């Protein structure tokens, strides 16, 4: 009987060399990482690997080094950087900025200062 932590996991039937059929657990693989704003796939992030394989990768192979690169796609990141700089130099007001970007703009402004 499976334990409580294995009850609802996916199983697969595997034939042993002896000819008997056994049920084994299917190991889960990591899914694709998505942009927090536009939900597009993030490049440079590992996907389709098992958790222990991702843990063996070096830090720079696990995620990009650019600020916010592990959360936001390059298109959205460019807009956030531009609006953060414009806010800092008073070319924009907080009301003119898209509401979805405010959290990330504050992160960039804190890093600039």
C-alpha positions as CSV (number, residue, x, y, z in Angstrom):
1,X,0.0,0.0,0.0
2,X,1.4,3.4,-0.9
3,X,2.2,5.9,1.8
4,X,0.2,9.1,2.3
5,X,2.7,11.2,0.4
6,X,2.7,8.8,-2.6
7,X,-1.1,8.2,-2.9
8,X,-1.9,10.7,-5.6
9,X,1.3,10.7,-7.6
10,X,1.4,9.4,-11.1
11,X,2.4,5.8,-11.6
12,X,3.7,3.9,-14.6
13,X,3.7,0.2,-15.3
14,X,7.2,-1.2,-15.9
15,X,8.0,-4.8,-17.0
16,X,10.9,-6.3,-15.2
17,X,13.4,-8.7,-16.9
18,X,11.7,-11.5,-15.1
19,X,8.4,-10.8,-16.8
20,X,6.5,-9.4,-13.9
21,X,4.8,-6.0,-14.1
22,X,5.5,-3.4,-11.3
23,X,4.0,0.0,-10.6
24,X,6.7,2.7,-10.2
25,X,6.4,6.4,-9.5
26,X,6.9,8.8,-12.3
27,X,9.5,11.4,-11.3
28,X,8.3,15.0,-11.9
29,X,10.1,17.3,-14.1
30,X,10.3,21.1,-13.8
31,X,7.9,23.1,-16.0
32,X,8.7,26.2,-18.0
33,X,9.1,29.5,-16.2
34,X,6.8,32.3,-17.3
35,X,7.0,36.1,-17.2
36,X,5.2,37.6,-14.3
37,X,3.5,40.2,-16.5
38,X,2.8,38.8,-19.9
39,X,3.0,35.1,-19.1
40,X,5.5,34.4,-22.0
41,X,8.2,31.7,-21.6
42,X,11.4,32.9,-20.0
43,X,14.6,31.9,-21.9
44,X,17.8,31.0,-20.0
45,X,15.9,29.2,-17.3
46,X,16.1,25.3,-17.1
47,X,13.0,23.4,-17.8
48,X,12.2,19.7,-18.6
49,X,14.8,18.5,-16.1
50,X,14.3,16.8,-12.8
51,X,14.7,18.8,-9.5
52,X,18.0,17.1,-8.6
53,X,19.4,17.8,-12.1
54,X,18.6,21.5,-11.7
55,X,20.2,21.6,-8.3
56,X,23.5,20.3,-9.8
57,X,23.7,23.2,-12.3
58,X,25.8,26.2,-11.5
59,X,24.2,29.4,-10.3
60,X,24.5,31.1,-13.7
61,X,23.0,28.1,-15.5
62,X,20.0,28.1,-13.2
63,X,19.0,31.7,-13.9
64,X,20.3,34.7,-15.8
65,X,22.4,37.3,-14.0
66,X,20.5,40.5,-15.3
67,X,18.3,42.1,-12.7
68,X,14.7,40.8,-12.8
69,X,15.7,38.3,-15.5
70,X,14.4,35.3,-13.6
71,X,11.0,36.9,-13.3
72,X,10.3,39.1,-16.3
73,X,10.9,38.7,-20.1
74,X,13.2,41.1,-21.9
75,X,10.4,43.0,-23.6
76,X,8.7,43.8,-20.3
77,X,12.0,44.4,-18.6
78,X,13.0,47.1,-21.1
79,X,9.7,49.0,-20.5
80,X,10.3,48.7,-16.7
81,X,13.8,50.1,-17.0
82,X,12.7,53.0,-19.2
83,X,9.9,54.0,-16.9
84,X,12.1,53.6,-13.8
85,X,14.6,56.0,-15.2
86,X,11.9,58.4,-16.4
87,X,10.4,58.3,-12.9
88,X,13.7,59.0,-11.2
89,X,14.3,62.1,-13.4
90,X,10.7,63.3,-13.1
91,X,9.8,62.8,-16.8
92,X,6.9,60.7,-15.7
93,X,4.5,60.7,-12.7
94,X,3.5,57.6,-10.8
95,X,-0.1,57.9,-12.2
96,X,1.2,57.6,-15.8
97,X,3.0,54.3,-15.2
98,X,1.2,51.0,-15.9
99,X,-0.1,49.6,-12.6
100,X,1.4,46.1,-13.3
101,X,4.9,47.5,-13.4
102,X,4.9,49.5,-10.1
103,X,6.3,46.7,-7.9
104,X,9.2,46.1,-10.3
105,X,9.9,49.8,-11.0
106,X,10.3,50.3,-7.2
107,X,12.8,47.4,-7.2
108,X,14.9,49.0,-10.0
109,X,14.7,52.5,-8.4
110,X,16.0,51.1,-5.1
111,X,18.9,49.4,-7.0
112,X,19.7,52.6,-8.9
113,X,20.0,54.8,-5.8
